[in-house]
Amino acid sequence: GMPQFPELTAEQPLFFDLGRRASTTVGVSVDEPALYVLESTGLLSMSGILRTQTRPRLDLGVSNGAGRNFRIEQYLREGDYQLTAATQGKSKGHFGVRLAQPTLHDGGELTPGLDARIDLPAGDGVVYRLRVDTPGTYDIDVAREGDTPRCRLETADGWPLRAPGIPASFS
């Protein structure tokens, strides 16, 4: 099994003090497959690396969240993960790490040729159902201000059809 680290849960954020360019690792246990957010809190410039036993870098965030905190949004299956948080540059001191599940809104069914629009609070997501009546090539393009959001495309029973976390613009 994995080495024992302090356990991060949605109910219990963890807090640390670190010097410059130092890191700490926590364990993250996921009971149900879902979209999760892992992020640091505080005033420091931070990076976060999420890994599994077989994938040394499942995801990475560097000063990409609120302030200069890291933010990792990732669809996680049930299992055990490790999150390593590190101070960046001259940052040192007190910070927290937390695990949360963003709110996912039901966007309903997507139909070829019709645009769907939804206003989402920051950090929330949307789930659309795609119904395919005719075999063929379909284009999916999600537009928003700024960068293209990431997505997960899966079958009705939850099996990914593309690598999770790809940009939401593909055929």
ZIZI-V117749 format. One record per pair of residues at least 6 apart in sequence whose ideal C-beta (glycine too) atoms are under 6 Angstrom apart, sorted by sequence separation. I is the first residue (numbers start at 0). GAP is how many residues later the second one is. D is the distance in Angstrom with one decimal. If there is no record, write none. Layout:
BEGIN
I;GAP;D
I;GAP;D
END
This chain:
BEGIN
7;6;5.5
39;6;4.1
51;6;5.7
64;6;3.1
109;6;5.8
153;6;5.0
50;7;5.6
63;7;5.6
141;7;5.6
5;8;5.5
15;8;5.2
48;8;5.9
49;8;4.8
117;8;5.4
152;8;4.7
49;9;4.5
60;9;3.7
106;9;6.0
152;9;4.9
60;10;5.2
48;11;5.3
60;11;4.4
106;11;5.7
13;12;5.8
84;12;5.4
151;12;4.5
47;13;4.8
58;13;4.9
46;15;4.3
58;15;4.9
149;15;4.9
150;17;3.8
7;18;4.5
44;18;5.1
109;18;4.7
106;19;4.3
147;19;4.3
148;19;5.1
4;20;5.0
5;20;5.1
6;20;4.9
7;20;5.1
108;20;4.8
109;20;5.2
147;20;6.0
4;21;5.2
101;21;5.3
102;21;4.6
103;21;4.8
104;21;4.9
105;21;6.0
106;21;4.2
147;21;5.2
4;22;4.3
47;22;3.8
49;22;5.5
101;22;5.5
108;22;5.7
44;23;3.8
45;23;5.3
46;23;5.3
101;23;5.3
103;23;5.2
45;24;4.8
47;24;5.5
38;26;5.1
141;26;3.7
140;28;4.7
39;29;4.2
51;29;5.8
38;30;5.8
39;30;5.2
49;31;5.9
50;31;5.1
38;32;4.4
138;32;5.1
49;33;5.3
37;34;4.5
136;34;5.4
47;35;5.9
48;35;4.8
36;36;5.2
47;37;5.3
45;39;5.9
46;39;4.9
34;40;5.2
35;40;5.1
46;41;5.6
43;43;5.7
44;43;4.0
32;44;4.7
44;44;5.4
32;45;6.0
37;45;5.6
39;45;5.7
29;46;4.8
44;46;4.3
30;47;5.9
43;47;3.9
29;48;5.4
29;49;5.9
28;51;5.5
43;51;5.0
27;53;4.3
41;53;3.6
41;54;6.0
27;55;5.4
39;55;5.3
40;55;4.2
24;57;5.6
25;57;5.3
39;57;5.4
24;59;4.6
22;61;5.3
23;61;5.8
37;61;5.6
22;63;3.7
36;63;4.8
21;65;5.7
35;65;5.8
36;65;5.7
19;67;6.0
33;67;5.6
34;67;5.8
17;69;5.1
19;72;4.7
18;73;4.9
16;77;5.3
74;77;4.8
1;78;5.9
14;81;4.7
12;83;5.0
13;83;5.4
12;85;4.0
9;89;5.1
74;89;4.7
34;90;5.8
7;91;5.2
END
